[in-house]
Amino acid sequence: MNVKLSLSALAVALTVSGQAFAGDAENRAVVDAIYAANGNTMPDVTWVNTGWTGVGAATTAYPNGTTFTGAAWTTTPGDDECTYAGIICDGSGNMTNIEIPNANMTMTAAQFFAALAGVEGDLLSINYSNTTAAVNTMSGAMPSDMSAFSDVRMFAVNNASTSGTIPDMSAMTQLQFVGLDDSAFTGMAGQIGGAALVELNIDGNTALEGDLTDTLAASASTLEVLSANNTLVTGEIPDYSAGSLTMLEAVGTGLSGDLALPAATIASVSPTRFSMDGTGIVANSASETFMGANYDASTIIQAATSVDAMLSSDSTSIESVTWSAPAAGATPTGYVVTLLDSTDTAAGTVTTAAGTTTASFTGIPADTYTVSVVAESATGQSSAAVSSAVTTLDGTDDTDDTDDTDDTDDTDDEDSGGG
């Protein structure tokens, strides 16, 4: 007991005196790299010092406290960087949180993430965002490999002009809060976070394309907030009836699926937190009643029905795919019909105009296929309606091979007779 108290007292003494922690070399390297990348200028921590206390949605990101107020950053060797505003360290002096929003910084994304080398494995939160005017700029694309940041819980670079492809963040399995909104992202390389995700903000990336299906499926039980308005993302939403979803903003997206909200959400949350008009998200009866005027079923593009794939008489092609138009919701402007092989890989795609509910696929290899039909409107797309499986045969004609064999046999007979 006395030993533990002595160690604790020693840690406090080191912090107060400003003497170096074991991790200070790495911390100093981070500070110096950010200083250099920002044109030999330290971050302006005036806004942080107004009382920034982190993002509440990331509940496990702050085991060492949420007090980000502190001293101005300097280039002085021997400083205790753990006392700087925007930085929090653990009891051993390892930097665990770096949050410097609204700090008048200008650098590339590559420079910022390179500056964190050496502490990335200790970091629980990273914040280079703008919550007021766009005073932090982080141009260019993020690194394609984010696996070194696997313990980060809170990640925010929103409204900082970051562009390119959102990297695969599936290795960041501890992510709870993600702020990528109001940026210039155009694509997604993979899944964002995993089963710990609570809040995902990607709204305002008007050119952002990508499939959110895997991200939403992995976080079905934990996700509380999805803000994706004014993006071009697609994907199927999961069943949230046993989950925690309290906010869904999807206007302008290609998201689809059946929406079943948790009973607790229906009982206690404002319906104004939900907006999905023009998408393919179809609310169940209880969810639609709850949302009321915030859900206009007439704008929702619903799925086609009765998809049927018919083989040709020789079973070498799918000579007819038929389906029925949705019975309710927005009128489709057309359909995307996709042939899926036995591995669920697209083997062919046909688009049809509004009012056309037939298609065909010829010249396809022997395999077992299903056909997916997605209805489209001016603002979104429906869930996929899929046919039963059909199996095609090899259409190669072997008549010529048989004829060749017969000719050979005749020749052999004549040779034998002449002998």
N, C-alpha and C positions, 0 to 999 in steps of 0.2 A: 504494500500500500504506500509506504513512504517513498519507494523507488518511483512509483507512478506519479506521485505528486511532484517529486523532484524533476522528472522529465518534463512534466507539464509546465512547471515554473521556468525551466530552462527555455522552453519554446517561447513563452511569453517574453522573457528577457531578451531573447534574440530578436523578436519582432519589434519590441520597443526601441532597442538600441540601434536597429538598422543593420546589424551585422549579417553577414551572408548566410543564407540557407544553403543546403546541399544542392538544390536545383537552380541556384541563381545564375549559373553560367548559361543554362538553356534559356532562362527568362530574359537575361540581358541580350542574348542573341535575337530573340523575338522582337524586343523593343528596338534594337539597333536596325534590324531588317525593315521593320515598318517605318522607322524614321527615314531610312535611305530611300525606300520605295515611294514615300510621300514627298520626295523632293527635299530631303534633309529638313523636314518639318515634323515636329511631334503632333500627335492628334490633339485637337482642341477638345478638352474634356469638360468644357463649361456646362454643356447640356447634361452630361452624365452626372455632374455634381449638383444638379437641381434635385436629385433624389431618385435616380434610376435604380430599380430593385429587381430587374429581371422579368421574365415572362412566367406568369403564374401557371400556365398550362403545362409547363415542363416541371412537374413536381419533384422529380429526383435529380434535377440538374444543379441544385444548389445545396449540397450537404454541408458546405463550408460557409453558408450565409448568403444573403442577397444584398449586402451593402456594397454597392459599386462606387460610392463617393470616395474620394481620396486625393492624393497629391497629384500635382501636374507631372507629366512625364519629362525626364531630363536625359541628357547624354552623360551624366556623371557616373563614372565607374564606382562600384561599391554601393550604389543605391540599392535599397530593398524594393525591387520592382513589385512585390506583393502589396506595397502601400499605394501604388499608383491607382488613380481613378480608372475604373473599367476593368480592373484585374482582381481576381480572387484566387488565393492559393490554399492548398490544404496545410495540415499541421507540419508537413515536412518541407514546405516551401515550393511544392510543385504547382505550377500554374494550372488551375482547373477550369477557370472561366475567363474568357476575354470578350467583353461586350463594350464596344465603342461606337454606338450609333450617333448620328448627327455630329460627327467630329471633324468635319471639314477636311476629309482625306481624299486624295486622288491617286489611284494606282490601278494596275491590272489585277484581274482575279488570280492570274498565275503568280504574280508577285506576293499577293496577300497570303495565299495558301502555302507558298514556299517559305514565307516568313515564320510559319507555325511549325516547320520541321524541327523535331527535337522535343516538342511538347504535345504533339498531336495525340499520342496515346493516353495522356492525362486529361485532355480537355473534355469537359462535360457540356460546355455551351460556347457558341461562337456567334457573335452579333456584329455585323458590319452593315447595318441597315439605316434607313432614314424613316423616322416617324413624323417628322415635320417637313420642312423644305428639303429638296434633294441636295444635301450638302456633302454626302459621301458618294464618291463615284468609284466603281470597281468594274472597269470595262473588260470586254473580252470574255472568253469561256472559262468555266471552272475546270479543274483537273479531271481527266477522265477516270482516274482511280481515286476513290474516296475511302477505300477500305482502312486506311491508317487512322481514320477518325471514327472508329467503330464504337467508341463509348460516348459519343456526343448525344446529348438529350435534346438540346435546344439549338436550332440552326436557323439563322436569319440573315439573308443578304438582300432583302426586298428593297425595291425602289432605288437601286444603286447602279442601274444601267447594265447589269451583267447580261451576257447574251450567249448565243450558241445553244448547245445541247445540255439539258440537265443530265448530269452523269448518273450512272447506275449507283443508287444509294442503298441497295439491298443489304450490303454488309454493315450498314449503320443501323443495326437492329434495335438499339436503345432509343432511337429518335422518338420524341414525344411531340415536339412543336417544330414545324417547318414553315419558314416564311420565304417564299420565292416570288411573291406577288409583285405586280407593277414593275416588271423587268422587261427584258427583250429576248427571252428564251424562245427558241423555235422548235425544239424537239426534246424527246426523252429517250435516254439510252437503256432504261430499265426501271425496276421497281424503286419506289421512294420509301425507305424505312421498312418496318415490319409490324409485328404483333403488338408493339408498344405505342404505336402512333395515335395521338390524341387530336391533333389539329394540323391540317394541311391547307396552306394558302398558296394558290398559284394564279389567282384571278388577275386580270389586267395584262396578261401576256398574250396579246391579241393574235400573234402568229404561232402560238404554241400548239403543236400537234403531238399526239402520243396516246397510248392506250393505258388507262388507269385500272384496268380490271384486276391485275395482280396486286397492285398497291391497296386497292379497296378490299379485296378478298382477305389479304393478310391482316388487315386492321379492322375487320368487321365487328369485333366485340369491343374494341377500345375507342374507335374514332368518334369524336364528339362534333368536330367542325370540319366541313369540307367547303372551301370557298374557291370556286373555279369559274365564276362568271367571266364572260368575254374571252374565252379561250376556245381552241378548236379540238380539245381533247375528246377522246371517245372511251368507250368501255361500258361494262355491265356493273351496275351497283349490286351489292350483295343483300341478303336479308338482314335488316337492322332491327327486327322485332325484339330480339333478345340482346341487342347491343346498347350503345350509349349515345347515339346520334341526336344532337340538339340543334344542328344548323346545317343546311344544305343549300348552297347557291350554285346553280348550274346553267343559268340563262346563257344562250349562245353556244353551248357545248353540244357534242354528239353523244353525251351520256344517255344510257337507256337502262331498262330493267324495271322490275316491280318494286315499288317503295312500300315497305311495311315499317312504320315508325314504332319505337318502344312505347309501351303504355305510359311510362313515367314522363316521357317527352310530351305526349298528348295531354297529360294531366297538368303540366306545370310550365311549359315553354310557350313563348309567343309565336303564333303562326307566321309573323312577319320575318322570322329567321329562315324561312323556306321560300325559294324561288326557282322554278324549273320550267316555266312556260316555254313552249317551242321545242322542248327536248323529247326524248323517247322514254322518259321516266313516268311510269304509270302508277299513280297512287292507289292503294287499296281503299276500300270503303271507309274505314276508320280514319286513315290518314287524310283522305280527301275531305271528309267532314271537318276534321280538325283544322285544315289549312283554309277552308272557306274561300273567300275572295282572292286569296294568295295563290290559288291553284285553278287555272282555267283549263279544264279537260279538253275543250274544243281546240286548243293549240298543241296538244300532245300528239306526237306521231306514234300511233300504236302499231303493233306487229301484224303482219299478214297472217292468214290462217290457212289451214288445209293444204299445206305444201305436199305435192305428190310428184314423184319422179317415175317415169315410165320408160322401160327399155324398148329398143327396137326389136323387131321380130326375130333377128338373129342374135340379140343380146350383146351386140358389139358397140352400142352407143346408147346414150340417153336421148331418145328422140323427142321427148316432151316433158317439160317441167311446168306444172300448173299450180296456181295458188289463188286464194281469194283476198280481195282488198280488205283492209281493216274495216270493221263495222262501225267504228266510232272515232272521234278525235279529228286531227287535222287531215285534210285530203292529201294523199301522197303525190309528190311531183315525179316520182319514178321509183324504181327498185334496183338494188344491186343483188345479183344472183351469183352465188359462188359455189363451185363444185369442190367438194372436200374429199380427199382420198382417204385411205384406211388409216393414215397417220394424222388426220385432221389438218393436212397441209392443202392450201389452195391449189387446185389443179387447173383452174380456169375461172374466168369471171365474165359475166354478161351484164350490161346495164340496159334497162328497158325504160321507155317513156311512160308518163302517166297514162293509166287506162290499159296498159299492156300487162297481162298477167300470165304470160307463157314465155318459155325459153327452151333451148336445147343445147346439148353438148355432143359433138361428134369427133371422131379421130382420137379417142382417148384409150390409153392402155387398159388391159384387163386388170381389174381391181374391184374393191368394194367401196362404194361412194355414198355420201349423203349430199344433199343440196340445201344451202342456206339462202334464205330470202330476207333482205333487210329493206324496209320501206324508208324512203327519204322524203323530207319536206324542205321548204326553203330555209328552215332554221335548225333542223336536227335530223336524227335518224332513229329508227325503232330498234327494239331488240330483234335478234335473229329468230326467224321461224325455220325449223329444220325438218326435212323429209325423213322418212324411213330409209334404211340402207338398201341399196340395190347393187348387184354384182354383175359386172360386164365380163364378156369372154374375149379371147384373143381373136381378132378379126382377120388374121393372115390366111390367105387362100393357098392351100397346098396341092391344088389340082395338078399344076405343072410338075411338081415333084413326082407324083404318081405316074404321069405320062412318061417322064424320063426313065423311070424304073422299068416300065413296060417295054420301051424301045430297047433298053439294054438287054432285057431277057430275050427279045426276038433276035437280036444280033448274035447272042451267045448260042441260040439254037441253030442258026444257020451255020455258024462256025463248026459246031459239033457235027452237023450233017455232012459237011464237006470233008471231014477228016477221014 
